[in-house]
Structure formats: C-alpha cells, structure tokens
C-alpha cells in the first residue's frame, strides 16, 4: 500500500487522543485547594541511610527540577537530594539549582550531578575542567556525588581519565563521592550487556558509591539483583523510572486521522494498529476486572512498591508542579497494601506483554539490524510518561537505525522471540515511531 505523510502539528491539535490525554492530566493534576481540603501540605515522612555516604536521605528526591518555585517548595517540605547533570538543559538546570541553593543550608542538601561521555573521557584534565564548570553553575564549592552519566557498557566503568580526575577532586574537597547512572547497553560498543550486567560490574569495581538506576514492579527480577548487591557493598541507590505506566500514544489517532482524510494507511501501520487494538482490549479487561476507574491507582501502587523496598533509598521524581508535589509527597513513608499488590499483579498479567523493561536488552541482542530498541522505547517513555515530547523527539532524531517501519516491515520478529517477558516489541516500536517521528 502507498504511504502518505501528514502535518504532525495539525494532527496533534485535532486528534481525539489529545482530549484523552487532557482528561488524564485533569484527573492527575488536582488543584492544591481541592487536594489539601484545608489540611497541611504533605511533607517528607521518612529518611533512609544513604549507603556508605551516611547521609539521611528523603525517600522522595528531586529528579531534574522544572523550575525554581517547585524546587524551593520541595526543599521546604523535606526533600534533601537533587539529581542533575551537565547536559540537563545545556547546564541551565545546574544554574537554576545554584540560584535556589542560595536560600538554603547547603550542608543539608545532597547534590548528585553527572558527566556524559559516549565513548570515554578524553583526559583527566577534561573531566576536572567539566566538573569545575558544574560547580560554577551550581554556585557551590563541592558536589556531593559526581557520576558517569548513562553508562552504556562495562568498559566506561573503568575509564581511568574519569577515575584519576575523581581521585584528585576528592582530595581537593570538590567531589565527595563517585557514582554511575545506567539505562542499559549501548549498541555502539557491546550488544550483549544490559543494565544488570553493567551495574553488577560497577559493584565489583568497588570505586562507585552511588547508583542511579531504573527500578519498578515490572523489572524487579533484574533490578533487585543489583539492589541486593548494593546492600552487601553499602552502595547508595537513587531510583528512576519507578512508574512504568503510560498511555501508549498516537498510533490510533494516526490511523483515524488518515481515514478521515480519505488516505490509505500503509501496511506496516495497519498491521501493528490491529495488534494495538488487542492491547487496548487487554487494558480494558484489566481495568474492569480490578475495578480500576483511574490510571492514578496504578501509578500510586507502583510508587508504593518501590517505597516498600528498604534497599531503594530514594526515588527521584521529575516534579513539574505543586500538584505533583502534593500527590507524591503524600506517599512518603507508605508501603504496598493488599489492594496495591492485586492491582500490580493484574497489570503484569494483562499488560506485561505491552510494557518494555527498559535496560533488559534481550531484544537488541537478537535484532539483526542492530536497532537501538532500548533507546527508542526509553524515548517513548519520556514522550508519553514524562510529557517531555520535544526532548524525546530530538533524542530520537539523532539515533541511527531508528526506523522501525522500514527495518521491522518484513522481519520475522527476532526481538519478540528473544524477549524473556514476551513483550510485543514491534507493536511498541510502531507506537514509538508514531509518537517520536517528526513528519512535516
């Protein structure tokens, strides 16, 4: 069949799915007055020992903070760890944090920043210079932890330029601890390493004090091996991607819009749209069987799942508004309840095949085209769950081998055969491409 392009901006404005997303947002974003109902605003209720650092960290922490007002509110309510990085908003995230820090006791706040290098750091001097620039932007004389950002293989864990620089910076008092963050492997270097292998190697290395890692109820079998190893070596853990739940995207809207315009749907889109409908039906059965009337119930249960594990020291959340603060800090100190367990067990049963375990990499190992499946589905997570559409589309545009509609069209589905979780990977890739590909 013939493929047709359409104007993405026009589509997004007119798509019925926009109304669906707006409805979801309205359910999640209660106004402060409605939620507080005259009561005091939620604050942090639990602090945990942050591994070998000895710091008492709040069970919720600030991921990449959206603005000064939100960050100030978080710190006033007891959040005491801020995660950032040199590449976040081209350094402007660190600058904004620096402005906020002027109003608080720096010694009571743990700052975690990161340096990114895809293939390795060029020199010790480069690492020192970039760290000093981070400190300048943060307006502080030291950073509590400096991490290797998004380690994509075990090779970079042993980067001697990075470690030599960290040793000097620690002696100078500019860096107190060293860490690593990880989303899984990077096809450019090794197609057989995953999040588990990379982080367990970092544990064995012995030079890393703090991990930033994905952990949620769908990837628990992989992530909890790392958490257990961290506990044995007294390594601090910051949890990201604690909520794997999100609306799947614009694929249905794309098909409907093309139909409304009298255009043919290409064979690839139609094939995976049919599978997408099955996915939707499965979700409807799940909601009906478990009496779920609001997607928020799953998100809250997912958060309590992570809070229930004492080895997960703090959960970094990208707070975007006061409503986010009220909602999430209201969970501080809570644990998984019996209803939560049933909800999450039901999700795994009905929706497990439609949820990617980011960092697993079974699919990438099996892909004959070396497609960056893990990265594509992670960017779709940013697009759909975190509502960072522009950022996700930009990251997707920079990938090579990123066109599922071409590479998956006649493929036998090696990714799905290899996946230990039975994930319908090609369907998710079709949704991701529909979300992330800018068509003008």
Protein Blocks (a to p, Z undefined) as FASTA:
>chain_A
ZZddddfklmmmmpmklmmmmmmmmmmmccfklmnnopacdddfbdcdehjnopacdfbd
cdddfbfklmmmmmmnopabdcddfkggghmmmmmmmmmmmmpcfklpccddddddfkbp
fbfklmmmmmmmmmmmnopabdfbdcdehiabfklmmomklmmmmmmmmmnopafbdcdd
debdcfkloccbcfklmmmmmmmnopafbdcddddfklmmmmmmmmmmmmmnopacddeh
kblcdcfbjmlmmmmmmmmnopacdfklmmmmmmmmmmmmmmmmmmmmnopabfklmmmm
mmmmmmmpmklmbacdddfbfklmmmmmmmgopacdfklmmmmmmmmmmmmmmcccehkl
mmmmmmmnlpafklmmmmmmmmmmnopmklmmmmmmmpghiafklmmmmpghlmmmmpmn
lpafklmmmmmmmmmmccZZ
